[in-house]
Amino acid sequence: MDQNPLSPDQAIQYLKARYNKSLRKSYLAKLRSIGGGALFYKIGSAVFYDQTDLDNWVLKNRTPKAASATQAYAIQNGLCPILEESEPHFPACDDGWVELN
């Protein structure tokens, strides 16, 4: 399956259509400069993205769903492990309460 490379404007349109999230062109440029964005490549001064790389970037940076604000805080601060769906349940985080030492 061959993909056509996407310009930054096309990448923004793709992300909006696929994930309903709007990004600014300047934000993508900033991420290219400081890191943390989707993989890209340049030919001369032209920048291109692959759809697969954009999808992988979005999936890598998504945050897990939390059952409560307490659980969300714990996840964001590394106090509650983030489990994949295939992993066993972690009882300390099930009800939204986390014991802090």
BELSULFEN-V151285 format. One record per pair of residues at least 12 apart in sequence whose C-alpha atoms are under 10 Angstrom apart, sorted by the first residue. I is the first residue (numbers start at 1). J is the second residue. If there is no record, write none. Layout:
I;J
I;J
This chain:
3;50
3;51
3;52
4;48
4;49
4;50
4;51
5;40
5;41
5;47
5;48
5;49
5;50
5;51
6;40
6;47
6;48
6;49
6;50
6;51
6;54
7;40
7;46
7;47
7;48
7;49
7;50
8;24
8;25
8;26
8;28
8;29
8;40
8;46
8;47
8;48
8;49
9;23
9;24
9;25
9;28
9;48
10;48
10;49
10;51
11;23
11;25
11;28
11;48
11;49
11;50
11;51
11;54
12;24
12;25
12;28
12;54
14;51
14;54
14;55
15;51
15;54
15;55
15;58
18;55
19;55
19;58
29;47
32;47
36;57
36;61
37;53
37;54
37;57
37;58
37;61
38;50
38;51
38;52
38;53
38;54
38;55
38;56
38;57
38;58
38;60
39;51
39;52
39;53
39;54
39;56
39;57
40;53
40;54
63;75
63;76
63;82
64;76
64;82
64;83
64;84
65;82
66;82
66;93
66;94
66;95
66;96
67;93
67;94
67;95
67;96
67;97
68;93
68;94
68;95
68;96
68;97
69;96
69;97
70;93
70;95
70;96
70;97
70;98
71;92
71;93
71;94
71;95
71;96
71;97
71;98
72;93
72;96
73;96
73;98
74;93
74;96
74;97
74;98
74;99
74;100
75;93
75;98
79;93
79;98
79;99
79;100
79;101
80;92
80;93
80;94
80;96
80;97
80;98
80;99
81;93
